[in-house]
């Protein structure tokens, strides 16, 4: 495959071949290079050393909101909005929030999240983590009130920008 791709690139004029005679054959040139099966075998050995999660552990990890939405203030704000908008009944807890539930919110829904660190809201670098599971047709905005600049510097704004509209 590599050879045919290289031939195609040469034919299209993207690469200009430089031909020199070094006296070395292709077999001699590749002797010092590890072959593909040796590389694959090494990768497999390394992967076997990694701890394996069972399907049950993976399911628990995927469903554990503390794993996929680590900021407690965000979880509480989302819970309030889901109850207020009728997606969850009164008395629900943050453990009732699922990725599937966030994905199922109606197109065009607007979720205005307010995190107020003056009122005890927690600030973490991953404050927007978990919002990516919302229906992409819904609009998620976030207003963050910070007690001081040092708390604002904890925010990963690039990640936050990926997950919120404003």
C-alpha positions in Angstrom: 0.0 0.0 0.0 2.8 2.4 0.9 4.5 1.7 -2.4 1.4 2.3 -4.5 0.6 5.5 -2.6 4.2 6.7 -3.2 3.9 5.8 -6.9 0.6 7.8 -7.1 2.2 10.8 -5.4 5.2 10.7 -7.8 2.8 10.3 -10.8 0.7 13.3 -9.7 3.9 15.4 -9.3 3.6 15.9 -5.5 7.0 14.1 -5.0 10.0 14.3 -7.2 12.0 11.1 -6.9 15.7 11.3 -6.3 17.5 8.3 -7.6 20.9 7.5 -6.3 22.9 4.3 -6.4 24.1 3.5 -3.0 24.8 -0.2 -3.8 22.5 -1.3 -1.0 19.6 -3.5 -1.9 16.1 -3.1 -0.4 16.6 -6.3 1.7 19.8 -4.9 3.2 18.2 -1.5 3.9 15.3 -3.0 5.9 17.4 -5.4 8.0 17.9 -2.8 10.7 14.2 -1.8 10.8 11.8 -3.8 13.1 9.2 -5.6 11.1 5.5 -4.8 11.5 4.7 -8.1 13.4 7.4 -7.3 16.0 6.0 -3.8 16.5 2.4 -5.2 16.8 3.6 -7.9 19.2 5.3 -5.3 21.4 2.2 -3.1 21.5 0.0 -6.1 22.4 2.4 -7.0 25.3 2.2 -3.5 26.6 -1.6 -3.5 26.4 -1.8 -6.8 28.3 0.1 -5.2 31.2 -2.6 -2.5 31.5 -5.4 -3.3 34.0 -8.6 -4.3 32.3 -12.0 -3.0 33.3 -14.8 -5.5 33.1 -18.0 -4.6 31.2 -19.7 -4.0 34.5 -17.0 -1.6 35.6 -17.1 0.2 32.2 -20.9 0.5 32.5 -20.6 1.9 36.0 -17.9 4.3 35.0 -19.9 5.5 32.0 -23.1 5.9 34.1 -21.4 7.5 37.1 -22.1 11.2 36.7 -19.2 12.1 38.9 -16.9 10.6 36.3 -18.4 12.3 33.2 -19.6 15.5 34.8 -17.0 16.1 37.6 -18.0 19.6 38.8 -20.6 19.3 41.6 -21.9 22.9 41.1 -22.6 22.1 37.4 -24.4 18.9 38.3 -26.6 20.7 40.8 -27.4 23.5 38.3 -28.2 21.0 35.5 -30.4 19.1 37.9 -32.4 22.2 38.7 -32.8 23.1 35.1 -33.9 19.6 34.1 -36.5 19.6 36.9 -37.7 23.1 36.0 -38.1 22.1 32.4 -40.0 18.9 33.1 -37.3 16.4 32.1 -37.0 15.1 35.6 -39.6 14.9 38.4 -39.4 16.9 41.7 -37.2 15.1 44.2 -34.8 13.8 41.6 -31.1 13.7 42.4 -28.0 14.3 40.3 -27.6 10.5 39.9 -30.8 10.6 37.8 -29.0 12.7 35.2 -27.8 10.5 32.3 -26.0 11.2 29.1 -29.0 9.8 27.2 -31.3 12.2 29.1 -29.1 15.2 28.1 -29.0 13.9 24.5 -32.8 13.7 24.5 -33.6 17.3 25.4 -35.8 19.0 22.8 -34.2 20.8 19.8 -34.1 24.5 20.5 -34.2 24.1 24.3 -32.3 26.8 26.1 -30.4 26.0 29.3 -28.9 29.0 31.0 -26.5 27.7 33.7 -25.5 30.0 36.5 -22.4 29.1 38.7 -21.9 31.6 41.5 -18.7 31.1 43.5 -19.8 33.8 45.9 -22.7 31.5 46.9 -20.4 28.5 47.3 -20.4 27.2 43.8 -17.3 25.2 43.1 -14.8 26.2 40.5 -12.8 23.5 38.7 -10.8 23.5 35.5 -13.3 21.1 33.9 -16.4 23.1 34.8 -18.0 22.5 31.4 -17.2 18.8 31.2 -20.4 16.8 30.7 -22.2 19.5 28.7 -21.0 18.0 25.4 -23.7 15.2 26.0 -26.5 17.7 25.5 -28.5 17.5 22.3 -26.4 19.6 19.9 -29.6 21.4 18.8 -30.2 22.7 22.3 -28.5 25.9 23.4 -26.4 25.8 26.6 -25.1 29.0 28.0 -23.2 29.6 31.3 -22.7 32.6 33.5 -19.9 32.3 36.0 -19.6 34.7 38.9 -16.2 34.3 40.5 -15.2 35.4 44.0 -11.7 36.4 42.8 -9.4 36.3 39.8 -7.5 33.3 41.1 -10.6 31.2 41.0 -11.3 32.4 37.4 -7.8 31.3 36.4 -8.7 27.7 37.3 -11.2 27.5 34.4 -10.2 25.7 31.2 -11.8 28.2 28.9 -10.9 26.3 25.7 -12.8 23.2 27.0 -15.6 25.4 28.3 -15.9 27.1 24.9 -16.3 23.8 23.2 -19.3 22.8 25.3 -21.3 26.0 25.7 -22.8 28.5 23.3 -22.1 31.6 25.3 
